[in-house]
Amino acid sequence: MQQISPIELQQKLRKKEEIVLIDVREQYEHEAFNIGGTLIPLPDIMSHVSDIPKDKPVVLYCKMGVRSKIAIQRLSDKYGFTNLINLSGGMEAWKKMIDS
């Protein structure tokens, strides 16, 4: 499974690289803090396959990186996605990076 660190992702976003962000957390988590990703909670991810591009890098994230790994595994196994990237450590790691 492809991984990206918060620092690497931040650099790519600053360079305005074409990356799609998908937040697989719940609505209340997304509203409390997010990095601009599209909200598709993990329980709904399989019914939103058509909303996920296959032709550009897609970074999935959650609180700690666990739910996003599950989402990537499910999408890869069932629909053959090869462009999905997990944000290592999720939003907790992102917050630590911006707080330091």
Backbone hydrogen bonds, N-H to C=O, Kabsch-Sander energy under -0.5 kcal/mol:
donor,donor_aa,acceptor,acceptor_aa,energy
2,Q,84,L,-0.6
4,I,86,N,-2.3
9,L,5,S,-2.6
10,Q,6,P,-2.7
11,Q,7,I,-2.2
12,K,8,E,-2.2
13,L,9,L,-2.6
14,R,10,Q,-2.4
15,K,11,Q,-1.8
16,K,13,L,-1.2
17,E,12,K,-2.6
19,I,17,E,-1.2
20,V,57,P,-2.6
22,I,59,V,-2.7
23,D,38,T,-2.7
24,V,22,I,-0.6
24,V,61,Y,-2.7
30,H,26,E,-2.2
31,E,27,Q,-2.6
32,A,28,Y,-1.5
33,F,29,E,-1.7
38,T,21,L,-2.6
40,I,23,D,-2.8
40,I,38,T,-0.6
42,L,24,V,-2.3
44,D,41,P,-2.2
45,I,41,P,-0.8
45,I,42,L,-1.2
47,S,44,D,-1.3
48,H,45,I,-1.5
49,V,46,M,-0.6
51,D,48,H,-1.8
52,I,49,V,-1.7
58,V,83,N,-2.4
59,V,20,V,-3.1
60,L,58,V,-0.6
60,L,85,I,-2.8
61,Y,22,I,-2.4
69,K,65,G,-0.8
70,I,66,V,-2.0
71,A,67,R,-2.5
72,I,68,S,-2.5
73,Q,69,K,-2.6
74,R,70,I,-2.6
75,L,71,A,-2.6
76,S,72,I,-2.8
77,D,73,Q,-2.7
78,K,74,R,-2.4
79,Y,75,L,-2.2
80,G,76,S,-1.4
81,F,75,L,-1.0
85,I,58,V,-3.0
86,N,2,Q,-2.6
87,L,60,L,-2.1
88,S,4,I,-2.5
88,S,86,N,-0.9
90,G,87,L,-1.9
91,M,62,C,-2.8
92,E,63,K,-2.7
92,E,89,G,-0.6
93,A,89,G,-1.5
94,W,90,G,-1.8
95,K,91,M,-2.7
96,K,92,E,-2.0
97,M,93,A,-2.1
98,I,94,W,-2.3
99,D,95,K,-1.8
100,S,96,K,-1.0
100,S,97,M,-0.6
